[in-house]
Amino acid sequence: MCLGKRGVFLQLGSSRILRSHYFNGLKNQRVKSSSVRLEPQVIRDNLYNAKDLVSLVWVKAHAGNPGNELADHFAKIASSCGADMSIPAPYSYVKRVCKEFLMNEWNSYWKNSTTGKRTKEILPSAKLDLLISNKYVIYLFTNHGPLPAYLCRFKILNNPDCLCGEHGDVDHYLTSCMYTKDYHLLLPTGAARTHWTRKLCKNYFLKFLGKFVMT
């Protein structure tokens, strides 16, 4: 920066900034962090309003310009021996770090848990986009629900078998029971199961499952 008779000249070493519409583009940006007090739009507006007093001038870098050389000198000093500064982290950064920590903790607990083997075969890892609130999908993934095999575990029924004589769990009713053949599904395996699970969680089959469970 230098002072002249006609105002202040801000000397920039980047011609790209001057050639582009950089300051015009800043007007559409917003800084969400409460630690940043001066928004880019404010800087742009201040420069625009002071156009007769403040000018942007390009100077060639590393060409012996005293102002540039002095700025480079102090920049190098600051990078090597500058004082530590405590700057508040932006809200977005804190949110991202907390989310990553919670997801890592959740996945660690999920993988090390000794229960829920069937569910982990369908959902090998915890993901926010696979959160499930529909009870019929939960019946399918956990094999828990109003079915003979599950109710017999808690002494609500004396027999875990279906009326057809086979073991009355979810897979039986979905794939082989003679009484539910109109509702049978072909359960995928391997990589196809992940895609199938995502479709299921996004309500493609919820109406079907509701009708199936009520039969």
N, C-alpha and C positions, 0 to 999 in steps of 0.2 A: 504494500500500500504506500502511496506517496501523495503528498499534498501539492496542489497546484493553484494557480490564480483562479482557475475556473471550477475548482472543487476537488473532490477526492478521486484518485485513480486506483482501482483495485487491479493489481497485476496478477494475471493467471498464467501458469505454465502449461495449461492444457487448452489447445485450440479446439479440441472436440467439444468442450463445454460451450465455447463461444459460438461454434458453428451450429450446434443443435438448439432445439427449443427447450433446453433443460429447465430454465426457470419458469417457462410457461407450463411445462409438464408437471411441475411441482404442485400446481394448484389443485390437482386431483388427488394428491396424496394426503393421508392422515396419519399422524403419529399417535398410537394408542397409549404408549407408555406415559404414565403420570410423571416419570422422572425427567422427561424431555419438556422443557418449558416453552421452547420456541419452535413452532411448527414451520415446515418448509414454506407453506403458503404465506405465512407472516413475513418470512425473509424475502420472498419474491415480491410481495406487495410493497414492502419498505423500499426495495431497490427500484421498483417501478415508479413509486411516488417521488423518489429522489433522483429521477433520471437526469435532471439538469445539474445536480450536485455530485452524483456518484457515477463513475464510468468504469466499465470493464475493459481492460487492455491486455492483449496477449504479449508475453515476452518469452523469448526462447530460453528453454531450460539449460542449465550447465554451460552457459555462454559468458560467464564472468560478470553477470549482472549483480551489483552489490546487494540489492534487496533480496534477490533469489538465493544468492550464496549464503547470506546471513540466515535466511529462513531454513535452508537445508542444514546449516551448521547446528542451529538450535534443535532442529528436528532429530538429528543424530544424537545429540546430547540427551534429549528427552527419552529417546528409545533405549539408551544404554544406562543412564544414571538418573532417570526421572523419578520423582517421588511417587510412591504408591497412592492411588486415589480410590476411595470407596464410592462406587457409582451404583445406585439402586438398579437391580435387574428389572427389565421390562416385564409387565404382567404376562405377556405372551410366552416369554422364556420360562417363567416360573410355572405357568400352566403346563407347558410341554414337558418340563423336567418331572413334575409331579405325576403327570399321566404316564410317562415312561417308567417311572419307579413303581407305580401301582400295577401297571400291566406286567412288569417283570415279577413282582411279588405274587400276583395272581397266577401267572403261568407256572411259577416255581411250586406253588401250593398245589395247583392242578395236576402237574406231572408227578409229584411225589406222593400224592394221596393214594392210599391203599383201597379206597372205595370208588364206586362209580365206574367200574371197568367197562360196562356196556356203553355208557355215555361218552367215555374217553375214546372208544373205538370210532364213534361217529364224529365227535368234536375233539380232535387230538390236542388242540390248543385253545386257550381262552381269547376271545375277540369280542370287542364291543359291538360289532355289527351283527353278531350272532346271539345277542341277548334275546331270550325267549320268555314271553309272558303268556302265551296261549297254552291252556292246560292240556289240550289234545296232543300237541307236539311234545309236551313234557312227558305225557304217557308213553309216547312212542320212543323217545330217546332214553328214558330211564327204566322202562318196563314196569313202571309203577302206575297203578290206576285200578279202576273197577273191573278187574279181570280175575278169574278163578285162581291162577297161580299166585298172584300177589295177595289176594284176600285170604288165601289159605295160610300164608306165612304168619298172619296175625290172628289166626283162629276164628276168623269171621266166617269162613267156609271150611267144611271138613274135607273137601276134595279139590285138588288143584287142577283137575282135568276139565276139558271142554265137554260139551254134550256129545261130541263126536268120538270121545275117548282119548283124544290127544292132549298133550300138556297145554293148558290154557294160558299161554303168555302172549305178548303183543305180536311177535313174529308169526306165531301160529295163525292168529286171526287175520293177519295181513297177507299171508302167503299161501296157506294150505287148507284152512278150515272149510269144510263143505258148506257150512251155513253162511259164510261170508264171501263166497266165491265171486259175487258181483262187485266186491270192493277190493279184490286182491291187487297188491302192488308187487312189482319186481324190484326187490331191494338191491341197489347197486353195491359193488365192492371196489376197493382200491381208490384211485384218484376220482372216479366218477361219483363216489359217495359224497365227497366234499361239495361238488357242484349241486348234487341232489339235495344235500342238507341246506345249502344257501337258498335254494328255491323254496324249500319247505318252510324255512324261517321267514320268508317274505310273503307268506300267506297264499301261495299257489294251491296248496292242498288242504288248507284248514277246514273248508266246508266239507270236503270229503271225509276228513278224519272225524269231524263232529258227527256226521251221519253214521260212520262206521262204529264209533264207540257206543252210540245210542241203540245199535241193533241188538 
